[in-house]
């Protein structure tokens, strides 16, 4: 079940991240140099475009963090999975899947976004099975 509190997505033209009672966690590793800020655990905070929406450490995606105007996030938009910030995604994966593709075999599939100039591959994989979040 989801709460009624939906928030408008900043600059995305859609509704982002209703809170849910199921939390999936994804581990992101391998970001080097400037992309090291992407490394960490991302928790599912809801849905965007009917697909899971994750934010780093499960913190609100629309609050400043790590020197950026927004928290890092993983989401689906315009035919691709993205990691980064709204309007400033660092890596993209143009595959239409219901969940974020994960695992070492996907490592070289995530392509750097040209605006970032990041060339190091990242690895995105599940860290833990879904857990029930009893806060809601």
Rosetta blueprint (number, residue, H / E / L):
1 X L
2 X E
3 X L
4 X L
5 X L
6 X L
7 X E
8 X E
9 X L
10 X L
11 X L
12 X L
13 X L
14 X L
15 X E
16 X E
17 X L
18 X L
19 X L
20 X E
21 X L
22 X E
23 X E
24 X E
25 X E
26 X E
27 X E
28 X E
29 X E
30 X L
31 X L
32 X L
33 X H
34 X H
35 X H
36 X H
37 X H
38 X H
39 X L
40 X E
41 X E
42 X E
43 X E
44 X E
45 X E
46 X E
47 X E
48 X E
49 X L
50 X L
51 X E
52 X E
53 X E
54 X E
55 X E
56 X E
57 X L
58 X L
59 X L
60 X L
61 X L
62 X L
63 X L
64 X L
65 X E
66 X L
67 X L
68 X E
69 X L
70 X L
71 X L
72 X L
73 X E
74 X E
75 X E
76 X E
77 X E
78 X L
79 X L
80 X E
81 X E
82 X E
83 X E
84 X E
85 X E
86 X L
87 X L
88 X E
89 X E
90 X E
91 X E
92 X E
93 X E
94 X L
95 X L
96 X L
97 X L
98 X L
99 X L
100 X L
101 X L
102 X L
103 X L
104 X H
105 X H
106 X H
107 X H
108 X H
109 X H
110 X L
111 X E
112 X E
113 X L
114 X L
115 X L
116 X L
117 X L
118 X L
119 X L
120 X L
121 X L
122 X L
123 X E
124 X E
125 X E
126 X E
127 X E
128 X E
129 X E
130 X E
131 X E
132 X E
133 X L
134 X L
135 X L
136 X L
